[in-house]
């Protein structure tokens, strides 16, 4: 999987004019739930590999808090709209990104970067790659063993005790803000405070379309063995309904920017 991701990065990292490579485009990364910006065993390893393969590339890996532990914590907890707004300001203030950048998100980071494109007019994203991102939401709690097991237990207890679409849970738990329960579609559209807005379930926002179509490419990577996003079809804009699967038209859910969508399966 890492090899495929690197291929995607390399294909988008070099600006080519008249067949001649001229400038290396910076890269912004956003990790997934339970991850951190620079874990040497995960995203940090990928960063090192990209820097080796693309000499001179500048990589900005998004983080929250003062240390890796806090970064992991805020992947489970926090108001997503606030996080996207904070990232918007941080990237806009990074002078090395002033001429635009490519962006790659892993898991929920892929969804959050799409939110950045739609909501942040201060930055220019050239190409967006979402690896296993829950673009149509996720149903159920993520699989997160090991060091994150205790955080998962707290999230599970909170959701089960109070209900995923209650205001307190919506403002506290990140996964709740893109939780799409197929049995409660009306509550999802009415009470979920993040994803229905991005996917324009209730109100059409023409600015979202104007910003998303500025992307040169939007690459969606589906992870067939993913144990975090359920259903995995969400990662490539396919919605699962009961026992039926149907293609969810990007034209209907995200106002017609399908020509720049490139699904990939892994």
VMD Tcl script that draws the C-alpha trace (Angstrom):
set ca {
  {0.00 0.00 0.00}
  {2.81 2.42 0.88}
  {4.31 1.90 -2.55}
  {1.04 2.87 -4.25}
  {0.71 5.98 -2.11}
  {4.23 7.05 -2.99}
  {3.43 6.61 -6.68}
  {0.47 8.95 -6.26}
  {2.65 11.52 -4.53}
  {5.41 11.34 -7.11}
  {2.92 11.68 -9.96}
  {1.62 14.94 -8.49}
  {4.73 16.37 -6.84}
  {6.55 17.68 -9.90}
  {5.27 20.60 -11.94}
  {5.97 19.87 -15.61}
  {6.11 22.54 -18.28}
  {6.87 21.60 -21.89}
  {8.05 18.22 -20.65}
  {10.65 19.69 -18.31}
  {10.39 19.35 -14.53}
  {10.71 22.82 -13.01}
  {9.50 23.05 -9.43}
  {8.74 20.63 -6.65}
  {5.28 21.32 -5.28}
  {4.98 21.22 -1.47}
  {2.94 18.48 0.15}
  {0.51 18.72 3.07}
  {-0.40 15.56 4.99}
  {-3.26 14.95 7.44}
  {-3.16 11.74 9.48}
  {-6.11 9.56 10.42}
  {-7.85 8.75 13.68}
  {-5.48 7.43 16.31}
  {-2.46 8.71 14.38}
  {-0.07 11.59 14.79}
  {1.75 13.86 12.39}
  {5.18 12.33 12.58}
  {5.02 8.86 14.14}
  {8.30 7.26 12.98}
  {6.56 3.91 12.50}
  {3.75 5.25 10.35}
  {3.41 8.71 8.79}
  {6.95 9.70 9.73}
  {8.22 6.70 7.79}
  {6.27 7.77 4.73}
  {7.58 11.33 5.06}
  {11.14 10.04 5.10}
  {10.48 7.92 2.03}
  {8.93 10.81 0.09}
  {11.79 13.15 1.03}
  {14.23 10.53 -0.24}
  {12.40 10.02 -3.53}
  {11.61 13.71 -4.13}
  {14.69 15.74 -3.13}
  {13.88 19.26 -2.04}
  {10.21 18.69 -1.36}
  {8.70 20.63 1.55}
  {6.24 18.60 3.62}
  {3.85 20.09 6.16}
  {2.30 17.35 8.31}
  {-0.75 18.66 10.19}
  {-0.79 18.26 13.95}
  {-2.75 19.45 16.97}
  {-1.59 19.99 20.51}
  {1.90 20.29 21.93}
  {3.10 16.70 21.49}
  {2.24 13.39 19.76}
  {0.02 12.26 22.63}
  {-2.14 15.37 22.31}
  {-2.15 15.00 18.53}
  {-3.62 11.50 18.88}
  {-6.15 12.76 21.45}
  {-7.45 15.48 19.15}
  {-7.97 12.93 16.37}
  {-10.71 11.47 18.59}
  {-12.00 14.62 20.26}
  {-12.84 18.11 19.08}
  {-15.09 20.16 16.88}
  {-14.12 19.35 13.30}
  {-15.18 22.70 11.88}
  {-12.83 24.39 14.35}
  {-9.99 22.03 13.46}
  {-10.44 22.70 9.74}
  {-10.51 26.45 10.42}
  {-7.31 26.24 12.49}
  {-5.57 24.30 9.74}
  {-6.79 26.83 7.16}
  {-5.13 29.66 9.11}
  {-1.93 27.70 9.76}
  {-1.44 26.76 6.11}
  {-2.29 30.28 4.93}
  {0.42 31.62 7.23}
  {3.05 29.18 5.96}
  {4.90 31.19 3.31}
  {6.35 28.04 1.77}
  {2.82 27.07 0.72}
  {1.94 30.45 -0.80}
  {2.07 29.18 -4.40}
  {-0.10 26.16 -3.71}
  {0.47 22.61 -2.61}
  {-0.65 19.03 -3.05}
  {-2.53 17.41 -0.18}
  {-2.83 13.82 0.97}
  {-5.04 12.60 3.80}
  {-5.24 9.21 5.45}
  {-8.52 7.91 6.86}
  {-10.52 10.79 8.27}
  {-7.66 13.10 7.28}
  {-8.73 12.63 3.66}
  {-12.22 13.85 4.49}
  {-10.90 16.79 6.50}
  {-8.68 17.91 3.62}
  {-11.69 17.88 1.33}
  {-13.40 20.11 3.89}
  {-10.36 22.37 3.77}
  {-10.66 22.70 0.00}
  {-14.38 23.47 0.19}
  {-14.24 25.88 3.12}
  {-10.84 27.58 3.04}
  {-10.42 30.26 0.42}
  {-7.03 31.32 1.79}
  {-5.03 28.44 0.31}
  {-4.60 26.78 -3.07}
  {-4.70 22.99 -3.17}
  {-3.55 21.66 -6.52}
  {-4.13 17.92 -6.21}
  {-5.97 16.11 -3.41}
  {-5.42 12.44 -2.56}
  {-7.69 10.72 -0.04}
  {-6.44 7.32 1.14}
  {-9.26 5.45 2.86}
  {-11.18 8.64 3.63}
  {-14.85 8.32 4.75}
  {-16.16 10.72 2.10}
  {-19.72 9.44 2.54}
  {-19.29 8.97 6.27}
  {-18.83 5.90 8.40}
  {-21.14 3.78 10.52}
  {-19.79 2.26 13.71}
  {-16.77 2.86 15.86}
  {-13.29 2.49 14.38}
  {-11.05 -0.48 15.08}
  {-8.14 0.84 17.10}
  {-6.19 -1.68 19.16}
  {-2.96 -1.16 21.07}
  {-2.18 2.22 22.58}
  {-5.47 3.73 21.42}
  {-7.73 1.05 22.92}
  {-8.51 3.09 26.03}
  {-9.51 6.15 23.97}
  {-11.76 3.93 21.86}
  {-13.46 2.54 24.96}
  {-14.24 6.06 26.19}
  {-15.59 7.08 22.78}
  {-17.70 3.91 22.61}
  {-19.11 4.47 26.10}
  {-19.94 8.11 25.34}
  {-21.70 7.32 22.07}
  {-23.64 4.37 23.48}
  {-24.71 6.25 26.62}
  {-25.76 9.55 25.09}
  {-26.51 8.82 21.42}
  {-24.37 9.75 18.43}
  {-26.55 12.62 17.19}
  {-27.05 14.39 20.53}
  {-25.53 17.91 20.64}
  {-22.97 17.07 23.33}
  {-21.60 14.04 21.47}
  {-21.60 15.88 18.15}
  {-19.46 18.66 19.58}
  {-17.08 16.28 21.36}
  {-16.44 13.13 19.28}
  {-14.83 13.53 15.85}
  {-16.19 10.32 14.33}
  {-19.73 11.28 15.42}
  {-19.54 14.29 13.12}
  {-19.30 12.08 10.03}
  {-21.31 9.13 11.42}
  {-23.98 8.19 8.88}
  {-26.42 5.73 10.41}
  {-28.42 4.12 7.56}
  {-31.32 3.49 9.98}
  {-31.61 7.15 10.94}
  {-31.02 9.12 7.77}
  {-33.29 11.98 8.80}
  {-31.51 12.43 12.11}
  {-28.16 12.24 10.33}
  {-29.11 14.97 7.88}
  {-30.68 17.14 10.59}
  {-28.40 16.67 13.60}
  {-24.97 15.64 12.30}
  {-23.02 18.91 12.32}
  {-20.20 18.28 9.82}
  {-20.60 15.83 6.93}
  {-24.14 16.73 5.76}
  {-22.92 20.28 5.20}
  {-19.89 19.15 3.18}
  {-22.03 16.81 1.07}
  {-24.77 19.45 0.79}
  {-27.55 17.23 2.05}
  {-29.73 20.11 3.17}
  {-28.50 23.31 1.51}
  {-26.55 23.75 -1.71}
  {-23.49 25.93 -1.30}
  {-22.20 27.08 -4.72}
  {-18.90 28.17 -3.17}
  {-18.11 24.54 -2.33}
  {-18.38 23.62 -6.01}
  {-16.36 26.64 -7.12}
  {-13.53 25.70 -4.79}
  {-13.53 21.95 -5.37}
  {-13.38 22.27 -9.16}
  {-10.15 24.25 -8.84}
  {-8.44 20.94 -8.05}
  {-6.49 19.46 -10.93}
  {-7.18 15.95 -9.64}
  {-9.05 14.42 -6.72}
  {-7.77 10.86 -6.21}
  {-9.80 8.50 -4.02}
  {-8.12 5.34 -2.74}
  {-10.27 2.54 -1.32}
  {-8.66 0.15 1.15}
  {-10.34 -3.22 0.68}
  {-9.19 -4.54 4.08}
  {-9.89 -1.34 6.01}
  {-11.18 -1.97 9.55}
  {-11.76 1.69 10.40}
  {-14.23 2.97 7.79}
  {-17.52 1.11 7.45}
  {-18.58 0.63 4.73}
  {-15.35 0.93 2.76}
  {-17.41 1.96 -0.27}
  {-17.62 5.38 1.37}
  {-13.96 5.87 0.48}
  {-14.83 6.12 -3.22}
  {-18.26 7.76 -2.96}
  {-20.35 4.62 -3.06}
  {-23.14 4.49 -0.52}
  {-24.33 1.21 0.95}
  {-28.04 1.00 1.65}
  {-29.23 -2.07 3.54}
  {-28.28 -5.07 1.46}
  {-28.15 -3.03 -1.72}
  {-25.14 -1.17 -3.04}
  {-25.58 1.71 -5.40}
  {-23.25 4.26 -6.84}
  {-23.82 7.57 -5.12}
  {-23.51 10.13 -7.87}
  {-20.92 12.76 -7.10}
  {-23.04 15.02 -9.29}
  {-25.93 14.81 -6.85}
  {-24.02 14.83 -3.58}
  {-21.19 17.22 -4.37}
  {-22.58 19.36 -7.17}
  {-20.94 18.05 -10.30}
  {-17.22 17.89 -10.02}
  {-17.02 14.24 -11.08}
  {-14.62 14.88 -14.01}
  {-11.76 15.37 -11.53}
  {-12.55 12.27 -9.43}
  {-10.20 9.32 -9.87}
  {-11.14 6.27 -7.75}
  {-8.47 3.66 -6.98}
  {-8.79 0.35 -5.16}
  {-6.19 -1.35 -3.01}
}
mol new
graphics top color blue
foreach p $ca { graphics top sphere $p radius 0.5 }
foreach p [lrange $ca 0 end-1] q [lrange $ca 1 end] { graphics top cylinder $p $q radius 0.2 }
display resetview
